[in-house]
Amino acid sequence: MKLLLDENLSDRIPARIEEVFPGSRHVKGCQLLRQPDEIVWQFARENGFAILSKDWDFYQMSLLRGFPPKVIFLKIGNCPTEIIISLLLDNTNEIAAFLTDEIASLLILEK
């Protein structure tokens, strides 16, 4: 269940969720910072990541293109990193079910 975190999220999150989401990375650690969404999408697809983002562009790309990659959209606005981490950890089972679902391409999480 590895997630690729978009640049609008803290690059400290992957280390904090590693136990539950092993192999998760931030775009910064993949040399994808400030790259177009299309490049991030392609990287995630080619490397088996689900994209985690608050960016509406990924939301729309998921609706138009389907998957891979799957997109987890955080509908939360600006909030502390701790809230994002809690949201992910509190929804681990839902995320796991989504990532193995053969039909769903988009999961929306809200606080």
Backbone bond lengths (Angstrom), bond angles and torsions (degrees), N, CA, C in turn:
res aa  C-N    CA-C-N  psi(-1)  N-CA   C-N-CA  omega(-1)  CA-C   N-CA-C  phi
1 M - - - 1.447 - - 1.522 109.79 -
2 K 1.296 116.54 64.34 1.459 117.64 -177.90 1.520 110.72 -93.20
3 L 1.333 113.30 136.04 1.457 121.99 -177.10 1.518 109.80 -111.70
4 L 1.329 115.87 143.81 1.462 121.97 172.72 1.515 106.51 -107.95
5 L 1.327 116.25 112.40 1.454 121.09 -176.83 1.520 110.62 -86.02
6 D 1.300 114.81 130.04 1.455 122.48 179.38 1.525 109.89 -69.72
7 E 1.326 116.57 163.10 1.457 120.74 -175.16 1.518 113.70 -67.94
8 N 1.335 118.20 -14.16 1.462 119.65 178.27 1.528 112.11 -80.55
9 L 1.326 117.05 4.11 1.461 123.42 176.13 1.526 109.22 -116.20
10 S 1.310 116.13 156.11 1.465 121.04 -178.10 1.528 111.70 -64.95
11 D 1.317 115.39 139.20 1.462 120.21 177.84 1.529 111.92 -77.14
12 R 1.339 117.17 -0.80 1.468 121.51 176.32 1.528 112.03 -87.49
13 I 1.320 117.59 -12.99 1.464 120.82 -175.47 1.533 113.21 -64.35
14 P 1.330 120.51 -46.56 1.470 118.69 -176.78 1.529 114.45 -52.08
15 A 1.312 117.88 -41.19 1.467 120.28 179.41 1.524 111.47 -64.79
16 R 1.324 116.63 -31.11 1.470 121.24 -177.61 1.523 113.24 -80.25
17 I 1.341 117.07 -17.71 1.468 120.19 -178.11 1.528 111.65 -115.11
18 E 1.313 116.94 7.45 1.465 122.38 -174.44 1.524 113.50 -55.22
19 E 1.312 117.22 -37.86 1.463 120.19 -177.51 1.532 111.77 -64.13
20 V 1.324 116.76 -35.95 1.462 121.48 -177.53 1.531 111.83 -94.31
21 F 1.321 116.40 -33.91 1.463 122.08 -178.87 1.528 109.53 -123.15
22 P 1.338 117.20 69.66 1.470 120.17 -176.28 1.524 112.11 -62.58
23 G 1.329 114.39 142.31 1.455 120.05 178.32 1.516 114.35 85.70
24 S 1.339 116.98 0.67 1.470 120.09 179.36 1.516 109.80 -67.92
25 R 1.325 114.59 146.83 1.471 120.67 -177.42 1.515 109.48 -139.98
26 H 1.298 115.25 161.55 1.466 122.45 173.08 1.524 106.96 -102.86
27 V 1.326 117.13 148.93 1.469 119.63 179.91 1.525 112.06 -55.76
28 K 1.316 116.94 -29.83 1.468 120.90 179.02 1.532 110.71 -59.80
29 G 1.324 117.08 -42.17 1.457 121.23 -179.73 1.515 113.86 -74.80
30 C 1.330 116.58 -8.97 1.474 121.92 179.04 1.523 111.31 -107.98
31 Q 1.326 116.69 14.43 1.469 123.00 -177.48 1.539 111.86 55.88
32 L 1.336 116.11 38.31 1.466 120.89 -179.72 1.527 112.40 -114.63
33 L 1.316 117.15 10.22 1.456 120.90 -179.94 1.527 109.87 -62.06
34 R 1.307 115.98 132.18 1.476 124.65 179.70 1.533 113.24 62.71
35 Q 1.317 116.33 22.30 1.467 120.61 174.78 1.535 108.87 -87.52
36 P 1.315 117.53 153.29 1.467 119.70 177.47 1.532 110.68 -60.21
37 D 1.322 115.25 151.03 1.465 120.62 -179.83 1.524 111.70 -54.99
38 E 1.293 117.66 -35.36 1.465 122.05 -179.83 1.529 111.34 -59.69
39 I 1.331 117.09 -39.69 1.474 121.57 179.76 1.531 109.56 -68.47
40 V 1.342 117.18 -42.38 1.463 121.34 178.45 1.525 109.38 -63.19
41 W 1.329 117.06 -43.05 1.468 122.78 178.84 1.532 110.61 -58.06
42 Q 1.329 115.32 -47.96 1.459 121.23 -178.78 1.530 111.00 -63.94
43 F 1.325 117.02 -43.26 1.466 120.79 178.86 1.531 110.11 -60.46
44 A 1.326 116.80 -46.25 1.470 120.81 -179.92 1.526 110.47 -61.32
45 R 1.309 117.16 -44.12 1.467 121.36 -179.67 1.525 110.96 -62.48
46 E 1.312 117.08 -45.27 1.463 121.37 -176.26 1.525 113.53 -73.28
47 N 1.332 117.01 -20.38 1.461 120.33 -174.79 1.530 114.00 -116.26
48 G 1.317 117.45 12.20 1.456 121.55 173.35 1.511 116.35 72.02
49 F 1.321 117.22 29.70 1.460 121.44 177.59 1.526 110.54 -97.58
50 A 1.321 115.55 153.12 1.463 122.35 162.75 1.529 105.22 -98.78
51 I 1.311 117.45 140.47 1.465 121.13 -179.04 1.526 109.31 -87.36
52 L 1.323 116.33 131.36 1.459 123.29 174.94 1.518 107.14 -111.81
53 S 1.334 116.94 120.61 1.454 119.29 -172.56 1.518 112.18 -156.26
54 K 1.331 114.97 159.04 1.463 122.72 169.16 1.532 109.56 -106.44
55 D 1.300 116.99 6.76 1.464 124.32 -175.39 1.531 110.41 -84.05
56 W 1.322 116.95 119.98 1.469 121.49 -179.94 1.521 111.83 -62.00
57 D 1.332 118.21 -24.06 1.469 120.09 178.93 1.525 111.17 -62.09
58 F 1.339 117.50 -41.76 1.461 119.99 177.80 1.527 111.16 -67.91
59 Y 1.310 116.43 -36.32 1.463 121.61 175.05 1.532 109.44 -56.30
60 Q 1.328 115.79 -50.64 1.465 121.32 -178.97 1.528 112.07 -66.59
61 M 1.321 117.20 -40.90 1.466 120.25 178.72 1.522 109.88 -60.49
62 S 1.318 116.95 -40.13 1.454 120.87 179.67 1.520 111.29 -63.20
63 L 1.327 116.44 -42.49 1.465 120.23 179.38 1.528 111.43 -65.36
64 L 1.315 116.63 -38.18 1.465 120.80 -176.99 1.529 112.98 -79.96
65 R 1.324 117.04 -37.59 1.464 120.87 -171.54 1.522 115.01 -104.32
66 G 1.325 116.90 -19.26 1.456 118.35 -172.99 1.517 109.76 74.00
67 F 1.298 116.38 -150.88 1.460 119.84 -177.89 1.515 110.00 -132.64
68 P 1.314 120.21 164.86 1.454 126.49 4.58 1.529 112.04 -78.93
69 P 1.316 116.31 160.83 1.450 128.25 -5.68 1.524 111.51 -83.46
70 K 1.302 115.24 160.41 1.454 120.92 173.48 1.529 107.12 -79.02
71 V 1.334 115.38 154.37 1.462 120.53 -179.01 1.523 109.28 -124.48
72 I 1.321 115.09 130.71 1.458 121.86 171.05 1.518 105.56 -107.61
73 F 1.318 114.72 113.08 1.467 121.33 -175.94 1.523 108.99 -100.10
74 L 1.324 115.64 124.40 1.459 121.45 178.48 1.521 108.89 -94.59
75 K 1.296 116.02 107.20 1.467 122.46 -179.84 1.525 107.20 -93.50
76 I 1.335 115.54 74.40 1.455 119.81 -171.27 1.521 114.54 -133.49
77 G 1.306 119.83 -9.71 1.459 120.37 -176.66 1.516 110.95 66.28
78 N 1.310 116.46 -160.87 1.462 120.85 179.62 1.521 109.06 -79.34
79 C 1.316 115.33 129.73 1.456 120.36 179.23 1.523 108.87 -158.27
80 P 1.322 116.67 163.29 1.464 119.61 179.23 1.531 111.91 -64.48
81 T 1.313 115.06 152.86 1.458 122.17 178.77 1.528 111.31 -57.02
82 E 1.313 117.67 -35.93 1.469 121.44 -179.61 1.523 111.35 -59.44
83 I 1.316 117.87 -36.61 1.470 121.10 179.34 1.524 110.05 -67.67
84 I 1.321 117.29 -39.88 1.469 120.93 178.42 1.525 110.01 -64.39
85 I 1.312 116.79 -44.48 1.465 120.69 179.04 1.528 109.83 -61.53
86 S 1.319 117.30 -46.04 1.469 120.86 178.60 1.517 111.52 -61.18
87 L 1.324 117.00 -41.28 1.459 121.14 179.12 1.526 110.84 -60.82
88 L 1.313 116.79 -43.33 1.467 120.79 178.52 1.523 111.76 -65.84
89 L 1.303 116.63 -47.38 1.464 120.12 -177.71 1.523 112.02 -68.39
90 D 1.327 117.19 -35.78 1.465 120.80 178.31 1.522 112.44 -69.67
91 N 1.327 117.10 -20.45 1.462 121.60 -177.37 1.526 112.60 -113.80
92 T 1.327 116.60 24.30 1.462 120.90 -177.89 1.520 112.43 -54.89
93 N 1.309 118.06 -45.69 1.470 120.77 -178.72 1.523 111.73 -65.48
94 E 1.319 116.45 -41.47 1.465 120.33 178.23 1.531 110.89 -64.34
95 I 1.319 116.69 -41.08 1.466 120.89 178.31 1.524 110.40 -65.20
96 A 1.324 117.09 -43.56 1.468 120.81 179.77 1.527 110.33 -61.40
97 A 1.330 117.17 -44.05 1.466 120.73 178.53 1.528 110.76 -62.93
98 F 1.317 116.81 -41.18 1.468 121.27 179.23 1.532 111.01 -62.86
99 L 1.321 116.69 -44.58 1.465 120.24 -176.29 1.526 112.69 -66.89
100 T 1.318 117.49 -23.62 1.462 120.01 178.18 1.526 112.46 -98.76
101 D 1.308 117.74 -5.07 1.468 122.25 178.67 1.527 109.17 -67.63
102 E 1.310 116.77 130.85 1.465 120.56 -176.87 1.523 113.66 -82.61
103 I 1.331 117.53 -4.45 1.459 120.56 -176.63 1.529 112.68 -116.55
104 A 1.325 117.28 -42.84 1.465 121.95 -173.37 1.524 112.22 -69.39
105 S 1.334 115.33 137.22 1.459 119.68 177.97 1.521 112.36 -116.04
106 L 1.347 117.20 -13.05 1.454 121.29 -174.15 1.527 110.01 -138.44
107 L 1.316 115.45 131.45 1.468 122.28 173.37 1.512 107.63 -121.98
108 I 1.313 116.34 129.21 1.471 121.39 178.47 1.513 107.61 -107.62
109 L 1.330 115.67 125.56 1.462 121.83 176.12 1.526 108.89 -114.71
110 E 1.320 116.07 133.74 1.463 122.40 177.32 1.509 108.94 -128.21
111 K 1.319 115.67 154.73 1.471 118.22 176.37 1.493 110.37 -86.67
